[in-house]
Amino acid sequence: MTRDELKVLLETQTDSEFIDQRILSSRPWLFATDETYRAWQGSVADSITIGRDCVRIVGSAATGFSLSPLKPGRPFRKVASGALKQSDVDIALIDPALFVKVWNDILLYDRRRALGGTDESRDKIRMDIYWGFVSQYNVPRNTDVARRLLVAASVASRSAPVRGHPVSYRLYRRLEDLHGYHVASLRALRSELSTS
């Protein structure tokens, strides 16, 4: 999809409508049928003991093209070609209790000065927490939640059509936080597209 085609597509809906209809309430582009998607959601949800609707595909695997301001409209790559590797699959896991556990682990590690990273990386964690999520890269290692999330990521990547793609995940506190983050990202994309 070209930048101009993406710009035209975005003009047909508000940010909230686009996120609700094209990402959060529809079958991800990567999956051929609702049944395969629901089965995949169920296996991931069961592995981490959360509700099936608390597992969502976001990013280019959800739409078939990137909504990132850095690569607007770039198609999802199912297979590697030349120097380009296949696209990753972004997964959103939603659970308030797990979010609180991770946040408590981050605080504990930070107060012990065991969190590591730079001042900038810790500021990034704080900003992510503001948006209501924790990235997989910021979950303190060797914690109960870290182990559970690794199991979920492993299960998520075992079956087609996700198999063979790198999997990345974020743990969100609430569905509203997932929605709000994506609306803010879409606004940044619209701003980027308006300058070109």
N, C-alpha and C positions, 0 to 999 in steps of 0.2 A: 504494500500500500504506500503510495507517495504521500509526502507531507500535505499536498493540496487535497488529496482524497481524504486524508485523516481530518483535516480542517473542516471539510464539507460534512463528513460524518458527525463530527462533534457538534456542528451547528443544529442538528436535528433534535437534540435533547439537552436538558439541563445536566449539570454535573451529577447531581444526585440520581436523576433518572438513568443516566448512562451507567453509573456504577451499579445501581440496583438491577437493571434489566440485562446488562451485557456481561456482568461479572458475578454478582452475588446471587442472582435468582435464576440463572440459566445454566444449562449443561456446558461445561468448559469445551471449547473448540477442540481440544486434544482428544476428547472421548467421542466415539462414534455413536453410542447409544446412552440413553438415560440409565438403563439397567447396568451397564458396565461401570458407569460413573458411581451410581449408588452402591454397587458392590465394593468398589474400590474405597469409597468413603467409609463404608461399614468396617472393612478390614483395618483401615488406619485408626478409626475411632475405637474399635475394640482393643487394639494393641495398647492404647494409652488411656482407656477407660473414660472416654468422653462421648457425648452424643454425636451421631453421624452428621447432623447438620452443623456441627462445630468443626468440621474439616472442610476447607474450601481450597480450590485452585484459584490463584490470582495471576496477574501478569500476562505475558504473551501466550501462555498455554491456555488461558481462559478465553482470550479474544482471537487468537491466531496472529496477532501483531502486537508490537511493543507500544505501550503508552508512556514510555520513559521520555522525558524531554531531551535526553542525550541520544536517543535512537528512535525517534518517532516514526511509527508505521513499519518498522523493520519486521519482516515476517518471522514467525516461529519456525525454527529449523528442526525438523524431525530427525534428520541425519546430518552427520558432519560432511562438509564438502570443501575440499582443498584445505586451506589454512583455517577455515571457520569450523569450530566445533558445534555440535548440536546444542540447541537452546536448553537452558535449565528449566525446571518446573518449580514454580514458587507455590508453597503451601502455607495457608493460614490455618493455625490451630487456635480455637477460641475456648478458653476456660478460665473463669475468674479465680478459682482456687489454685490452679497451677501457676497462674500469673502472680498471685500473691506469694506463693512459695518461692518462685524465681526471684522476685523483688526482694524478699527477705534474705535469700542466699546472696544476692548482689550486695545488699547492705552489710551483711556479716563479713563477706570477703573484703569489701571496701574499708570497713572500720578496722579490720585486722591488717590493712595495707597488703592484702594478698590478691586483690582483684587484678593487679597488673595493668599494663597499658599506659598510655600517655594521658596527660590532662585533657587533650582533645578527644581521645577515645572515651574517657569517662564522661565528658560533656555530651558526647554523642549518645551514650547510654541514657543519660538524663533526658535528652530530647526525645529519644524513642519512648521512654517511660511516659513522658508528657502525652505522646500520641497513643499511649495505651498498648504498646507492644514491646517485646524483647526479642531481638534477633538471635538466631542460633549461635552466632559468634560471641554473644555476650552472656550466655548461660554459663555460670561457673562450672568448671569440670568436676567430675567425680561427686556430683550431688545426685540425690534421688531423681530430681526433675530432669537433669541432664541425661541420665540413663534412660528414663522413660521417653524422652524426646528422640534419643538416638534409635530406640526400638521403633518408634513411630516412623521416623525417616527411613529406616531399613524396610519396614513393611510397605511404605508408600512407594518405594522404588523397585519392588519385586515383580510387579505385574504390569503387563502391557495395558495401556500405551506409555506408561511412565518409565518402564524398564529401559535402561540404557541412557537415560537423561540424568544429569546431575540434579539432585533435589536440594532446595534450600527452603527453610521454614522460618516463620515468625510465630511467636505465641502472643495472641491478643487477649486482652482482659475481657472485652465485650464485642459483640457484633457491631455495636455503634462505633467503637473505636476503629475497627477494620473499615467500616464505611467512611468515617470521618477522615482517616488517613488517605484513602483513595480519592476522596473528593478533593482534598488539598493537593494531591499529586496531579490530578486532572487539571486543576486550576493552573498549576505551574506549567503543564504541557500546553494549555491554551495560550498562556502568556508567551511561551517560546515560539509557538506557531504564528502568533500575531506579529512577531518581529521579523519574520522572513517573508 
